Amino acid sequence: DSFDVMYDGVMLPELQVGELIAFPMTGAYCSVSGSRFNSLKRPEYRVIDD
């Protein structure tokens, strides 16, 4: 969905298949409000407690 924005104006290096992007300090609704809208798969996510 083109309306979802996590960060605006952030430049990322070129990524390779299999590399991960972390979105720290995101809210609880980032995963529960996901859907298969536009036939997109929901991304895999991992919780890291350090």
PDBQT receptor file of N, H, CA, C and O in Angstrom, charges set to zero:
ATOM      1  N   ASP A   1       0.848  -1.163   0.000  1.00  0.00    +0.000 N 
ATOM      2  CA  ASP A   1       0.000   0.000   0.000  1.00  0.00    +0.000 C 
ATOM      3  C   ASP A   1       0.895   1.228   0.000  1.00  0.00    +0.000 C 
ATOM      4  O   ASP A   1       1.785   1.333   0.844  1.00  0.00    +0.000 OA
ATOM      5  N   SER A   2       0.691   2.132  -0.895  1.00  0.00    +0.000 N 
ATOM      6  H   SER A   2      -0.032   2.046  -1.580  1.00  0.00    +0.000 HD
ATOM      7  CA  SER A   2       1.584   3.281  -1.068  1.00  0.00    +0.000 C 
ATOM      8  C   SER A   2       1.410   4.349   0.000  1.00  0.00    +0.000 C 
ATOM      9  O   SER A   2       2.152   5.331  -0.006  1.00  0.00    +0.000 OA
ATOM     10  N   PHE A   3       0.466   4.198   0.912  1.00  0.00    +0.000 N 
ATOM     11  H   PHE A   3      -0.136   3.400   0.917  1.00  0.00    +0.000 HD
ATOM     12  CA  PHE A   3       0.261   5.204   1.953  1.00  0.00    +0.000 C 
ATOM     13  C   PHE A   3       1.067   4.921   3.218  1.00  0.00    +0.000 C 
ATOM     14  O   PHE A   3       1.125   5.771   4.107  1.00  0.00    +0.000 OA
ATOM     15  N   ASP A   4       1.683   3.757   3.318  1.00  0.00    +0.000 N 
ATOM     16  H   ASP A   4       1.636   3.067   2.596  1.00  0.00    +0.000 HD
ATOM     17  CA  ASP A   4       2.454   3.408   4.508  1.00  0.00    +0.000 C 
ATOM     18  C   ASP A   4       3.837   4.037   4.448  1.00  0.00    +0.000 C 
ATOM     19  O   ASP A   4       4.573   3.827   3.484  1.00  0.00    +0.000 OA
ATOM     20  N   VAL A   5       4.195   4.801   5.464  1.00  0.00    +0.000 N 
ATOM     21  H   VAL A   5       3.598   4.972   6.248  1.00  0.00    +0.000 HD
ATOM     22  CA  VAL A   5       5.509   5.448   5.536  1.00  0.00    +0.000 C 
ATOM     23  C   VAL A   5       6.061   5.239   6.939  1.00  0.00    +0.000 C 
ATOM     24  O   VAL A   5       5.406   5.596   7.918  1.00  0.00    +0.000 OA
ATOM     25  N   MET A   6       7.256   4.664   7.050  1.00  0.00    +0.000 N 
ATOM     26  H   MET A   6       7.788   4.373   6.254  1.00  0.00    +0.000 HD
ATOM     27  CA  MET A   6       7.900   4.506   8.351  1.00  0.00    +0.000 C 
ATOM     28  C   MET A   6       8.786   5.711   8.649  1.00  0.00    +0.000 C 
ATOM     29  O   MET A   6       8.708   6.288   9.734  1.00  0.00    +0.000 OA
ATOM     30  N   TYR A   7       9.622   6.089   7.694  1.00  0.00    +0.000 N 
ATOM     31  H   TYR A   7       9.685   5.620   6.813  1.00  0.00    +0.000 HD
ATOM     32  CA  TYR A   7      10.511   7.241   7.828  1.00  0.00    +0.000 C 
ATOM     33  C   TYR A   7      10.515   7.970   6.499  1.00  0.00    +0.000 C 
ATOM     34  O   TYR A   7      10.510   7.330   5.448  1.00  0.00    +0.000 OA
ATOM     35  N   ASP A   8      10.524   9.277   6.520  1.00  0.00    +0.000 N 
ATOM     36  H   ASP A   8      10.528   9.797   7.374  1.00  0.00    +0.000 HD
ATOM     37  CA  ASP A   8      10.513  10.076   5.299  1.00  0.00    +0.000 C 
ATOM     38  C   ASP A   8      11.873  10.742   5.117  1.00  0.00    +0.000 C 
ATOM     39  O   ASP A   8      12.434  11.274   6.075  1.00  0.00    +0.000 OA
ATOM     40  N   GLY A   9      12.405  10.717   3.902  1.00  0.00    +0.000 N 
ATOM     41  H   GLY A   9      11.949  10.285   3.124  1.00  0.00    +0.000 HD
ATOM     42  CA  GLY A   9      13.652  11.405   3.598  1.00  0.00    +0.000 C 
ATOM     43  C   GLY A   9      14.905  10.688   4.054  1.00  0.00    +0.000 C 
ATOM     44  O   GLY A   9      15.957  11.319   4.160  1.00  0.00    +0.000 OA
ATOM     45  N   VAL A  10      14.837   9.390   4.328  1.00  0.00    +0.000 N 
ATOM     46  H   VAL A  10      13.982   8.878   4.242  1.00  0.00    +0.000 HD
ATOM     47  CA  VAL A  10      16.000   8.628   4.769  1.00  0.00    +0.000 C 
ATOM     48  C   VAL A  10      16.614   7.925   3.568  1.00  0.00    +0.000 C 
ATOM     49  O   VAL A  10      15.928   7.199   2.848  1.00  0.00    +0.000 OA
ATOM     50  N   MET A  11      17.904   8.141   3.354  1.00  0.00    +0.000 N 
ATOM     51  H   MET A  11      18.461   8.731   3.939  1.00  0.00    +0.000 HD
ATOM     52  CA  MET A  11      18.606   7.499   2.242  1.00  0.00    +0.000 C 
ATOM     53  C   MET A  11      19.208   6.181   2.733  1.00  0.00    +0.000 C 
ATOM     54  O   MET A  11      19.911   6.154   3.743  1.00  0.00    +0.000 OA
ATOM     55  N   LEU A  12      18.936   5.106   2.024  1.00  0.00    +0.000 N 
ATOM     56  H   LEU A  12      18.365   5.128   1.203  1.00  0.00    +0.000 HD
ATOM     57  CA  LEU A  12      19.473   3.794   2.371  1.00  0.00    +0.000 C 
ATOM     58  C   LEU A  12      20.519   3.376   1.356  1.00  0.00    +0.000 C 
ATOM     59  O   LEU A  12      20.435   3.759   0.189  1.00  0.00    +0.000 OA
ATOM     60  N   PRO A  13      21.506   2.593   1.782  1.00  0.00    +0.000 N 
ATOM     61  CA  PRO A  13      22.451   2.040   0.813  1.00  0.00    +0.000 C 
ATOM     62  C   PRO A  13      21.735   0.996  -0.038  1.00  0.00    +0.000 C 
ATOM     63  O   PRO A  13      20.650   0.539   0.322  1.00  0.00    +0.000 OA
ATOM     64  N   GLU A  14      22.329   0.621  -1.148  1.00  0.00    +0.000 N 
ATOM     65  H   GLU A  14      23.211   0.992  -1.440  1.00  0.00    +0.000 HD
ATOM     66  CA  GLU A  14      21.744  -0.431  -1.977  1.00  0.00    +0.000 C 
ATOM     67  C   GLU A  14      21.727  -1.721  -1.171  1.00  0.00    +0.000 C 
ATOM     68  O   GLU A  14      22.742  -2.119  -0.601  1.00  0.00    +0.000 OA
ATOM     69  N   LEU A  15      20.581  -2.365  -1.126  1.00  0.00    +0.000 N 
ATOM     70  H   LEU A  15      19.755  -2.042  -1.590  1.00  0.00    +0.000 HD
ATOM     71  CA  LEU A  15      20.426  -3.580  -0.334  1.00  0.00    +0.000 C 
ATOM     72  C   LEU A  15      20.465  -4.813  -1.224  1.00  0.00    +0.000 C 
ATOM     73  O   LEU A  15      20.090  -4.766  -2.396  1.00  0.00    +0.000 OA
ATOM     74  N   GLN A  16      20.920  -5.903  -0.654  1.00  0.00    +0.000 N 
ATOM     75  H   GLN A  16      21.224  -5.941   0.298  1.00  0.00    +0.000 HD
ATOM     76  CA  GLN A  16      20.970  -7.180  -1.345  1.00  0.00    +0.000 C 
ATOM     77  C   GLN A  16      19.861  -8.076  -0.796  1.00  0.00    +0.000 C 
ATOM     78  O   GLN A  16      19.400  -7.885   0.329  1.00  0.00    +0.000 OA
ATOM     79  N   VAL A  17      19.442  -9.047  -1.590  1.00  0.00    +0.000 N 
ATOM     80  H   VAL A  17      19.817  -9.202  -2.504  1.00  0.00    +0.000 HD
ATOM     81  CA  VAL A  17      18.428 -10.003  -1.149  1.00  0.00    +0.000 C 
ATOM     82  C   VAL A  17      18.915 -10.687   0.124  1.00  0.00    +0.000 C 
ATOM     83  O   VAL A  17      20.048 -11.165   0.182  1.00  0.00    +0.000 OA
ATOM     84  N   GLY A  18      18.074 -10.733   1.127  1.00  0.00    +0.000 N 
ATOM     85  H   GLY A  18      17.153 -10.345   1.080  1.00  0.00    +0.000 HD
ATOM     86  CA  GLY A  18      18.419 -11.377   2.390  1.00  0.00    +0.000 C 
ATOM     87  C   GLY A  18      18.873 -10.417   3.473  1.00  0.00    +0.000 C 
ATOM     88  O   GLY A  18      18.910 -10.796   4.643  1.00  0.00    +0.000 OA
ATOM     89  N   GLU A  19      19.224  -9.176   3.119  1.00  0.00    +0.000 N 
ATOM     90  H   GLU A  19      19.194  -8.868   2.168  1.00  0.00    +0.000 HD
ATOM     91  CA  GLU A  19      19.608  -8.196   4.129  1.00  0.00    +0.000 C 
ATOM     92  C   GLU A  19      18.359  -7.728   4.875  1.00  0.00    +0.000 C 
ATOM     93  O   GLU A  19      17.254  -7.767   4.334  1.00  0.00    +0.000 OA
ATOM     94  N   LEU A  20      18.539  -7.294   6.096  1.00  0.00    +0.000 N 
ATOM     95  H   LEU A  20      19.436  -7.263   6.536  1.00  0.00    +0.000 HD
ATOM     96  CA  LEU A  20      17.421  -6.896   6.939  1.00  0.00    +0.000 C 
ATOM     97  C   LEU A  20      17.420  -5.392   7.175  1.00  0.00    +0.000 C 
ATOM     98  O   LEU A  20      18.471  -4.752   7.183  1.00  0.00    +0.000 OA
ATOM     99  N   ILE A  21      16.240  -4.844   7.366  1.00  0.00    +0.000 N 
ATOM    100  H   ILE A  21      15.386  -5.364   7.360  1.00  0.00    +0.000 HD
ATOM    101  CA  ILE A  21      16.071  -3.452   7.760  1.00  0.00    +0.000 C 
ATOM    102  C   ILE A  21      15.332  -3.470   9.089  1.00  0.00    +0.000 C 
ATOM    103  O   ILE A  21      14.302  -4.133   9.210  1.00  0.00    +0.000 OA
ATOM    104  N   ALA A  22      15.839  -2.752  10.089  1.00  0.00    +0.000 N 
ATOM    105  H   ALA A  22      16.676  -2.213   9.991  1.00  0.00    +0.000 HD
ATOM    106  CA  ALA A  22      15.199  -2.690  11.406  1.00  0.00    +0.000 C 
ATOM    107  C   ALA A  22      14.465  -1.371  11.563  1.00  0.00    +0.000 C 
ATOM    108  O   ALA A  22      14.962  -0.321  11.157  1.00  0.00    +0.000 OA
ATOM    109  N   PHE A  23      13.286  -1.430  12.152  1.00  0.00    +0.000 N 
ATOM    110  H   PHE A  23      12.883  -2.283  12.482  1.00  0.00    +0.000 HD
ATOM    111  CA  PHE A  23      12.495  -0.244  12.472  1.00  0.00    +0.000 C 
ATOM    112  C   PHE A  23      12.299  -0.218  13.986  1.00  0.00    +0.000 C 
ATOM    113  O   PHE A  23      11.262  -0.655  14.484  1.00  0.00    +0.000 OA
ATOM    114  N   PRO A  24      13.296   0.296  14.725  1.00  0.00    +0.000 N 
ATOM    115  CA  PRO A  24      13.174   0.299  16.185  1.00  0.00    +0.000 C 
ATOM    116  C   PRO A  24      12.108   1.279  16.661  1.00  0.00    +0.000 C 
ATOM    117  O   PRO A  24      11.781   2.259  15.991  1.00  0.00    +0.000 OA
ATOM    118  N   MET A  25      11.585   0.977  17.837  1.00  0.00    +0.000 N 
ATOM    119  H   MET A  25      11.851   0.182  18.381  1.00  0.00    +0.000 HD
ATOM    120  CA  MET A  25      10.625   1.857  18.509  1.00  0.00    +0.000 C 
ATOM    121  C   MET A  25       9.349   2.076  17.699  1.00  0.00    +0.000 C 
ATOM    122  O   MET A  25       8.772   3.163  17.740  1.00  0.00    +0.000 OA
ATOM    123  N   THR A  26       8.903   1.058  16.964  1.00  0.00    +0.000 N 
ATOM    124  H   THR A  26       9.371   0.176  16.930  1.00  0.00    +0.000 HD
ATOM    125  CA  THR A  26       7.644   1.165  16.233  1.00  0.00    +0.000 C 
ATOM    126  C   THR A  26       6.522   0.641  17.111  1.00  0.00    +0.000 C 
ATOM    127  O   THR A  26       6.760  -0.146  18.028  1.00  0.00    +0.000 OA
ATOM    128  N   GLY A  27       5.329   1.063  16.840  1.00  0.00    +0.000 N 
ATOM    129  H   GLY A  27       5.136   1.702  16.095  1.00  0.00    +0.000 HD
ATOM    130  CA  GLY A  27       4.191   0.707  17.677  1.00  0.00    +0.000 C 
ATOM    131  C   GLY A  27       3.681  -0.699  17.455  1.00  0.00    +0.000 C 
ATOM    132  O   GLY A  27       4.073  -1.384  16.510  1.00  0.00    +0.000 OA
ATOM    133  N   ALA A  28       2.805  -1.110  18.337  1.00  0.00    +0.000 N 
ATOM    134  H   ALA A  28       2.487  -0.554  19.105  1.00  0.00    +0.000 HD
ATOM    135  CA  ALA A  28       2.240  -2.457  18.309  1.00  0.00    +0.000 C 
ATOM    136  C   ALA A  28       1.403  -2.705  17.064  1.00  0.00    +0.000 C 
ATOM    137  O   ALA A  28       1.250  -3.855  16.652  1.00  0.00    +0.000 OA
ATOM    138  N   TYR A  29       0.864  -1.670  16.462  1.00  0.00    +0.000 N 
ATOM    139  H   TYR A  29       0.988  -0.736  16.797  1.00  0.00    +0.000 HD
ATOM    140  CA  TYR A  29      -0.036  -1.858  15.334  1.00  0.00    +0.000 C 
ATOM    141  C   TYR A  29       0.685  -2.110  14.016  1.00  0.00    +0.000 C 
ATOM    142  O   TYR A  29       0.038  -2.369  13.001  1.00  0.00    +0.000 OA
ATOM    143  N   CYS A  30       2.009  -2.039  14.016  1.00  0.00    +0.000 N 
ATOM    144  H   CYS A  30       2.535  -1.829  14.840  1.00  0.00    +0.000 HD
ATOM    145  CA  CYS A  30       2.753  -2.278  12.771  1.00  0.00    +0.000 C 
ATOM    146  C   CYS A  30       2.522  -3.688  12.239  1.00  0.00    +0.000 C 
ATOM    147  O   CYS A  30       2.445  -3.885  11.027  1.00  0.00    +0.000 OA
ATOM    148  N   SER A  31       2.411  -4.665  13.126  1.00  0.00    +0.000 N 
ATOM    149  H   SER A  31       2.474  -4.505  14.111  1.00  0.00    +0.000 HD
ATOM    150  CA  SER A  31       2.211  -6.036  12.650  1.00  0.00    +0.000 C 
ATOM    151  C   SER A  31       0.747  -6.453  12.653  1.00  0.00    +0.000 C 
ATOM    152  O   SER A  31       0.317  -7.160  11.741  1.00  0.00    +0.000 OA
ATOM    153  N   VAL A  32      -0.020  -6.046  13.630  1.00  0.00    +0.000 N 
ATOM    154  H   VAL A  32       0.329  -5.472  14.371  1.00  0.00    +0.000 HD
ATOM    155  CA  VAL A  32      -1.400  -6.524  13.716  1.00  0.00    +0.000 C 
ATOM    156  C   VAL A  32      -2.331  -5.887  12.698  1.00  0.00    +0.000 C 
ATOM    157  O   VAL A  32      -3.367  -6.467  12.372  1.00  0.00    +0.000 OA
ATOM    158  N   SER A  33      -1.992  -4.722  12.193  1.00  0.00    +0.000 N 
ATOM    159  H   SER A  33      -1.151  -4.252  12.458  1.00  0.00    +0.000 HD
ATOM    160  CA  SER A  33      -2.875  -4.086  11.213  1.00  0.00    +0.000 C 
ATOM    161  C   SER A  33      -2.486  -4.429   9.781  1.00  0.00    +0.000 C 
ATOM    162  O   SER A  33      -3.103  -3.935   8.838  1.00  0.00    +0.000 OA
ATOM    163  N   GLY A  34      -1.477  -5.264   9.609  1.00  0.00    +0.000 N 
ATOM    164  H   GLY A  34      -0.976  -5.666  10.375  1.00  0.00    +0.000 HD
ATOM    165  CA  GLY A  34      -1.084  -5.676   8.266  1.00  0.00    +0.000 C 
ATOM    166  C   GLY A  34      -2.152  -6.538   7.618  1.00  0.00    +0.000 C 
ATOM    167  O   GLY A  34      -2.916  -7.215   8.306  1.00  0.00    +0.000 OA
ATOM    168  N   SER A  35      -2.202  -6.512   6.315  1.00  0.00    +0.000 N 
ATOM    169  H   SER A  35      -1.582  -5.962   5.756  1.00  0.00    +0.000 HD
ATOM    170  CA  SER A  35      -3.179  -7.324   5.596  1.00  0.00    +0.000 C 
ATOM    171  C   SER A  35      -2.562  -7.821   4.295  1.00  0.00    +0.000 C 
ATOM    172  O   SER A  35      -1.421  -7.490   3.973  1.00  0.00    +0.000 OA
ATOM    173  N   ARG A  36      -3.312  -8.605   3.565  1.00  0.00    +0.000 N 
ATOM    174  H   ARG A  36      -4.239  -8.874   3.827  1.00  0.00    +0.000 HD
ATOM    175  CA  ARG A  36      -2.851  -9.089   2.265  1.00  0.00    +0.000 C 
ATOM    176  C   ARG A  36      -3.453  -8.231   1.154  1.00  0.00    +0.000 C 
ATOM    177  O   ARG A  36      -3.680  -8.713   0.044  1.00  0.00    +0.000 OA
ATOM    178  N   PHE A  37      -3.709  -6.965   1.458  1.00  0.00    +0.000 N 
ATOM    179  H   PHE A  37      -3.525  -6.574   2.360  1.00  0.00    +0.000 HD
ATOM    180  CA  PHE A  37      -4.232  -6.013   0.488  1.00  0.00    +0.000 C 
ATOM    181  C   PHE A  37      -3.292  -5.943  -0.711  1.00  0.00    +0.000 C 
ATOM    182  O   PHE A  37      -2.073  -5.962  -0.536  1.00  0.00    +0.000 OA
ATOM    183  N   ASN A  38      -3.823  -5.865  -1.900  1.00  0.00    +0.000 N 
ATOM    184  H   ASN A  38      -4.813  -5.850  -2.042  1.00  0.00    +0.000 HD
ATOM    185  CA  ASN A  38      -3.046  -5.840  -3.146  1.00  0.00    +0.000 C 
ATOM    186  C   ASN A  38      -2.209  -7.100  -3.334  1.00  0.00    +0.000 C 
ATOM    187  O   ASN A  38      -1.199  -7.070  -4.037  1.00  0.00    +0.000 OA
ATOM    188  N   SER A  39      -2.614  -8.202  -2.716  1.00  0.00    +0.000 N 
ATOM    189  H   SER A  39      -3.434  -8.226  -2.145  1.00  0.00    +0.000 HD
ATOM    190  CA  SER A  39      -1.922  -9.495  -2.817  1.00  0.00    +0.000 C 
ATOM    191  C   SER A  39      -0.486  -9.451  -2.307  1.00  0.00    +0.000 C 
ATOM    192  O   SER A  39       0.329 -10.289  -2.693  1.00  0.00    +0.000 OA
ATOM    193  N   LEU A  40      -0.164  -8.483  -1.443  1.00  0.00    +0.000 N 
ATOM    194  H   LEU A  40      -0.827  -7.803  -1.130  1.00  0.00    +0.000 HD
ATOM    195  CA  LEU A  40       1.175  -8.403  -0.867  1.00  0.00    +0.000 C 
ATOM    196  C   LEU A  40       1.263  -9.315   0.347  1.00  0.00    +0.000 C 
ATOM    197  O   LEU A  40       0.344  -9.367   1.164  1.00  0.00    +0.000 OA
ATOM    198  N   LYS A  41       2.368 -10.031   0.460  1.00  0.00    +0.000 N 
ATOM    199  H   LYS A  41       3.116  -9.990  -0.204  1.00  0.00    +0.000 HD
ATOM    200  CA  LYS A  41       2.577 -10.864   1.636  1.00  0.00    +0.000 C 
ATOM    201  C   LYS A  41       2.975  -9.971   2.808  1.00  0.00    +0.000 C 
ATOM    202  O   LYS A  41       3.666  -8.967   2.632  1.00  0.00    +0.000 OA
ATOM    203  N   ARG A  42       2.532 -10.350   4.001  1.00  0.00    +0.000 N 
ATOM    204  H   ARG A  42       1.971 -11.165   4.144  1.00  0.00    +0.000 HD
ATOM    205  CA  ARG A  42       2.977  -9.621   5.182  1.00  0.00    +0.000 C 
ATOM    206  C   ARG A  42       4.433  -9.986   5.438  1.00  0.00    +0.000 C 
ATOM    207  O   ARG A  42       4.804 -11.152   5.302  1.00  0.00    +0.000 OA
ATOM    208  N   PRO A  43       5.269  -9.012   5.806  1.00  0.00    +0.000 N 
ATOM    209  CA  PRO A  43       6.693  -9.310   6.007  1.00  0.00    +0.000 C 
ATOM    210  C   PRO A  43       6.934 -10.139   7.266  1.00  0.00    +0.000 C 
ATOM    211  O   PRO A  43       6.156 -10.099   8.220  1.00  0.00    +0.000 OA
ATOM    212  N   GLU A  44       8.016 -10.880   7.240  1.00  0.00    +0.000 N 
ATOM    213  H   GLU A  44       8.648 -10.913   6.466  1.00  0.00    +0.000 HD
ATOM    214  CA  GLU A  44       8.450 -11.607   8.423  1.00  0.00    +0.000 C 
ATOM    215  C   GLU A  44       9.034 -10.584   9.395  1.00  0.00    +0.000 C 
ATOM    216  O   GLU A  44       9.682  -9.628   8.967  1.00  0.00    +0.000 OA
ATOM    217  N   TYR A  45       8.819 -10.768  10.673  1.00  0.00    +0.000 N 
ATOM    218  H   TYR A  45       8.293 -11.545  11.021  1.00  0.00    +0.000 HD
ATOM    219  CA  TYR A  45       9.428  -9.864  11.635  1.00  0.00    +0.000 C 
ATOM    220  C   TYR A  45       9.969 -10.655  12.814  1.00  0.00    +0.000 C 
ATOM    221  O   TYR A  45       9.525 -11.769  13.095  1.00  0.00    +0.000 OA
ATOM    222  N   ARG A  46      10.931 -10.062  13.492  1.00  0.00    +0.000 N 
ATOM    223  H   ARG A  46      11.292  -9.158  13.263  1.00  0.00    +0.000 HD
ATOM    224  CA  ARG A  46      11.559 -10.701  14.640  1.00  0.00    +0.000 C 
ATOM    225  C   ARG A  46      11.638  -9.710  15.783  1.00  0.00    +0.000 C 
ATOM    226  O   ARG A  46      11.873  -8.521  15.568  1.00  0.00    +0.000 OA
ATOM    227  N   VAL A  47      11.446 -10.191  16.979  1.00  0.00    +0.000 N 
ATOM    228  H   VAL A  47      11.255 -11.157  17.153  1.00  0.00    +0.000 HD
ATOM    229  CA  VAL A  47      11.551  -9.357  18.166  1.00  0.00    +0.000 C 
ATOM    230  C   VAL A  47      12.884  -9.663  18.831  1.00  0.00    +0.000 C 
ATOM    231  O   VAL A  47      13.195 -10.821  19.113  1.00  0.00    +0.000 OA
ATOM    232  N   ILE A  48      13.664  -8.627  19.080  1.00  0.00    +0.000 N 
ATOM    233  H   ILE A  48      13.411  -7.687  18.851  1.00  0.00    +0.000 HD
ATOM    234  CA  ILE A  48      14.971  -8.786  19.719  1.00  0.00    +0.000 C 
ATOM    235  C   ILE A  48      14.924  -8.059  21.052  1.00  0.00    +0.000 C 
ATOM    236  O   ILE A  48      14.669  -6.855  21.096  1.00  0.00    +0.000 OA
ATOM    237  N   ASP A  49      15.164  -8.768  22.119  1.00  0.00    +0.000 N 
ATOM    238  H   ASP A  49      15.371  -9.746  22.083  1.00  0.00    +0.000 HD
ATOM    239  CA  ASP A  49      15.159  -8.180  23.457  1.00  0.00    +0.000 C 
ATOM    240  C   ASP A  49      16.591  -8.162  23.958  1.00  0.00    +0.000 C 
ATOM    241  O   ASP A  49      17.150  -9.197  24.322  1.00  0.00    +0.000 OA
ATOM    242  N   ASP A  50      17.179  -6.968  23.971  1.00  0.00    +0.000 N 
ATOM    243  H   ASP A  50      16.725  -6.128  23.675  1.00  0.00    +0.000 HD
ATOM    244  CA  ASP A  50      18.577  -6.902  24.426  1.00  0.00    +0.000 C 
ATOM    245  C   ASP A  50      18.694  -6.191  25.721  1.00  0.00    +0.000 C 
ATOM    246  O   ASP A  50      19.798  -6.045  26.247  1.00  0.00    +0.000 OA
TER     247      ASP A  50
